[in-house]
Amino acid sequence: LRNFLIELLPARFKYKPLTNMPEDESIEMVYKYAQYFDVPITEETAYLISQIAEGSPFYISAIIRSEFEEKNLTTIEGLTKTLEFETLSNTGEIKATWMEYISSALPRINDRNGKNILLYLCQNRDREITRKEILEKLKLNMTDSELEGKLKMMVKADIITQGTSNFRYSGVRDNIFDKVFRGVYEEEIQLFDVNTIGKEYNEKLMEYKKKFNNLQ
């Protein structure tokens, strides 16, 4: 819709991005949703949910309201399994929602190169990547201009972000999106054990647990 409006009515709108909630508000949301939907949590797991969701209202809502039959949000193990379900199961709300975004972009970039590029950006989401690095690291058989066109399509679909210049790009910087994408496509691109996603979640949650203990 945004791109359509820009084409029809250029320079008529101002854009203000909505950032994720600050820590205190995200923890409050966890408590309120847990109470409203009658989902047991602990003081510790409330903090862990807010941290793994990085203040995203959508992620918090999806975790609390998850339809995972074995959902248990009172332990790290139970939270890890719930995150695995939401990330890897076709009935997980998080996966289903992200796949709508990915599916809207893939018809325009649906080849091994396109998926490989997105995977590389996901794996290096903590920094901006130049087109030169992408061409060299992935050994792509395409020109810089062709690569730029492919990357612009991904930016328009909101599955990657433009960097500080038109030469730089970065993957979505959150704890969850890259795992959704890797769970669907990484196996066809490179050797991949889906069990690593659960381990990554568990390691991240243990990091947040240490932070929680320090705050206590």
C-alpha positions as CSV (number, residue, x, y, z in Angstrom):
1,L,0.0,0.0,0.0
2,R,2.8,2.4,0.9
3,N,4.6,1.8,-2.4
4,F,1.3,2.2,-4.3
5,L,0.6,5.6,-2.5
6,I,4.2,6.8,-3.3
7,E,3.7,6.1,-7.0
8,L,0.3,7.9,-7.1
9,L,0.9,10.7,-4.7
10,P,4.6,11.4,-4.4
11,A,5.9,13.7,-1.6
12,R,2.4,13.8,0.0
13,F,3.1,11.8,3.2
14,K,5.5,11.8,6.1
15,Y,6.6,8.5,7.5
16,K,7.2,7.8,11.2
17,P,8.5,4.3,12.0
18,L,7.0,2.6,15.1
19,T,9.7,1.2,17.3
20,N,9.3,-1.7,19.7
21,M,8.2,-1.0,23.3
22,P,10.7,-0.1,26.0
23,E,11.5,-2.8,28.5
24,D,9.1,-1.7,31.3
25,E,6.2,-1.5,28.9
26,S,6.9,-4.9,27.3
27,I,7.1,-6.6,30.7
28,E,3.8,-5.0,31.7
29,M,2.2,-6.2,28.5
30,V,3.4,-9.8,29.3
31,Y,1.7,-9.7,32.7
32,K,-1.5,-8.2,31.3
33,Y,-1.8,-10.7,28.5
34,A,-1.0,-13.6,30.8
35,Q,-3.7,-12.5,33.2
36,Y,-6.3,-11.8,30.5
37,F,-5.7,-15.1,28.7
38,D,-5.2,-17.0,32.0
39,V,-1.7,-18.2,31.1
40,P,0.6,-19.1,34.0
41,I,4.0,-17.3,34.0
42,T,6.7,-16.5,36.6
43,E,8.5,-13.3,37.4
44,E,11.5,-14.8,35.7
45,T,9.7,-16.0,32.5
46,A,7.8,-12.7,32.2
47,Y,11.2,-11.0,31.9
48,L,12.6,-13.6,29.5
49,I,9.5,-13.3,27.2
50,S,9.9,-9.6,27.0
51,Q,13.6,-9.9,26.2
52,I,13.4,-12.6,23.6
53,A,10.6,-10.7,21.9
54,E,12.7,-7.5,22.1
55,G,9.6,-5.4,22.9
56,S,7.6,-6.5,19.9
57,P,3.9,-6.5,20.7
58,F,3.3,-9.1,18.0
59,Y,5.8,-11.6,19.4
60,I,4.7,-11.1,23.0
61,S,1.0,-11.7,22.0
62,A,1.9,-14.7,19.8
63,I,3.9,-16.4,22.6
64,I,1.3,-15.8,25.3
65,R,-1.6,-16.9,23.0
66,S,0.3,-19.7,21.4
67,E,-1.8,-22.8,20.6
68,F,1.0,-25.2,21.4
69,E,-0.6,-28.1,23.2
70,E,2.3,-28.5,25.6
71,K,2.7,-24.8,26.3
72,N,4.3,-24.1,29.6
73,L,5.6,-20.6,30.1
74,T,6.7,-21.1,33.7
75,T,10.1,-22.7,32.8
76,I,12.9,-22.0,30.3
77,E,12.4,-25.4,28.8
78,G,8.7,-24.8,28.3
79,L,9.3,-21.4,26.8
80,T,12.0,-22.8,24.5
81,K,9.6,-25.5,23.2
82,T,6.8,-22.9,22.7
83,L,9.2,-20.7,20.7
84,E,10.2,-23.7,18.6
85,F,6.6,-24.4,17.9
86,E,5.8,-20.8,16.9
87,T,9.0,-20.7,14.7
88,L,8.8,-24.1,13.0
89,S,5.2,-25.3,13.0
90,N,2.9,-24.4,10.1
91,T,0.2,-23.7,12.7
92,G,2.5,-21.3,14.7
93,E,1.2,-17.7,14.4
94,I,4.7,-16.2,14.2
95,K,5.7,-18.5,11.3
96,A,2.4,-18.1,9.5
97,T,2.6,-14.3,9.7
98,W,6.3,-14.0,8.6
99,M,5.7,-16.4,5.7
100,E,3.0,-14.0,4.4
101,Y,5.8,-11.4,4.1
102,I,8.3,-13.8,2.7
103,S,5.8,-15.3,0.2
104,S,4.9,-11.8,-1.1
105,A,8.6,-11.2,-2.0
106,L,9.7,-14.6,-3.2
107,P,7.8,-14.7,-6.5
108,R,10.1,-11.8,-7.5
109,I,13.3,-13.3,-6.0
110,N,12.4,-17.0,-5.9
111,D,15.6,-18.7,-6.9
112,R,18.6,-20.1,-5.1
113,N,20.5,-16.8,-5.3
114,G,17.6,-14.9,-3.7
115,K,17.2,-17.3,-0.9
116,N,21.0,-17.5,-0.4
117,I,21.3,-13.7,-0.2
118,L,18.5,-13.5,2.4
119,L,20.0,-16.3,4.4
120,Y,23.4,-14.6,4.4
121,L,21.9,-11.4,5.6
122,C,20.0,-13.2,8.4
123,Q,23.1,-14.9,9.6
124,N,25.0,-11.6,9.7
125,R,22.1,-9.4,10.9
126,D,24.2,-7.7,13.6
127,R,26.0,-5.6,10.9
128,E,25.4,-4.0,7.6
129,I,26.6,-5.9,4.5
130,T,27.8,-4.3,1.3
131,R,26.8,-5.6,-2.2
132,K,30.5,-6.2,-2.8
133,E,30.7,-8.6,0.1
134,I,27.5,-10.4,-0.9
135,L,28.9,-10.9,-4.5
136,E,32.3,-12.1,-3.2
137,K,31.2,-14.3,-0.3
138,L,28.3,-16.0,-2.1
139,K,30.2,-16.2,-5.5
140,L,27.1,-15.0,-7.3
141,N,26.9,-15.2,-11.1
142,M,25.3,-11.7,-11.5
143,T,26.2,-8.1,-12.0
144,D,26.2,-5.5,-9.2
145,S,23.2,-3.9,-11.0
146,E,21.2,-7.2,-11.0
147,L,22.1,-7.7,-7.3
148,E,20.9,-4.2,-6.5
149,G,17.6,-4.8,-8.2
150,K,17.1,-8.0,-6.2
151,L,17.9,-6.4,-2.9
152,K,15.6,-3.4,-3.6
153,M,12.7,-5.9,-4.0
154,M,13.5,-7.4,-0.6
155,V,13.6,-3.9,1.0
156,K,10.2,-3.1,-0.5
157,A,8.8,-6.3,0.9
158,D,10.1,-5.4,4.4
159,I,12.2,-8.6,4.8
160,I,15.5,-6.7,4.8
161,T,16.4,-3.1,5.5
162,Q,18.4,-0.5,3.7
163,G,21.6,0.4,5.4
164,T,23.3,3.8,5.9
165,S,23.8,4.0,2.1
166,N,22.4,2.5,-1.0
167,F,25.4,0.1,-1.1
168,R,24.6,-1.4,2.3
169,Y,21.9,-3.7,3.6
170,S,21.0,-5.7,6.7
171,G,18.8,-8.5,7.7
172,V,15.8,-8.1,10.1
173,R,17.4,-7.5,13.4
174,D,15.5,-9.6,15.9
175,N,15.8,-13.0,17.6
176,I,13.1,-14.7,15.8
177,F,12.7,-13.9,12.1
178,D,16.0,-15.5,10.9
179,K,15.0,-18.7,12.6
180,V,11.6,-18.8,10.8
181,F,13.4,-18.3,7.4
182,R,16.1,-20.8,8.2
183,G,13.6,-23.4,9.3
184,V,11.9,-23.1,6.0
185,Y,14.7,-22.6,3.5
186,E,18.2,-23.3,5.0
187,E,18.1,-27.0,4.3
188,E,17.8,-26.5,0.6
189,I,20.7,-24.0,0.6
190,Q,23.2,-25.6,2.9
191,L,23.4,-28.5,5.4
192,F,21.2,-27.6,8.3
193,D,20.0,-29.4,11.5
194,V,16.7,-27.9,12.6
195,N,17.5,-28.8,16.2
196,T,20.0,-26.0,16.3
197,I,17.1,-23.5,16.5
198,G,16.0,-24.8,19.8
199,K,19.5,-24.8,21.1
200,E,19.9,-21.2,20.0
201,Y,16.7,-20.1,21.8
202,N,17.8,-21.9,24.9
203,E,21.3,-20.3,24.9
204,K,19.7,-16.8,24.4
205,L,17.2,-17.4,27.2
206,M,20.0,-18.5,29.5
207,E,21.8,-15.2,28.8
208,Y,18.7,-13.3,29.7
209,K,18.3,-15.4,32.9
210,K,21.8,-14.3,34.0
211,K,20.8,-10.7,33.3
212,F,17.6,-11.2,35.3
213,N,19.6,-12.7,38.2
214,N,21.9,-9.7,38.2
215,L,19.0,-7.4,38.3
216,Q,17.5,-9.3,41.2
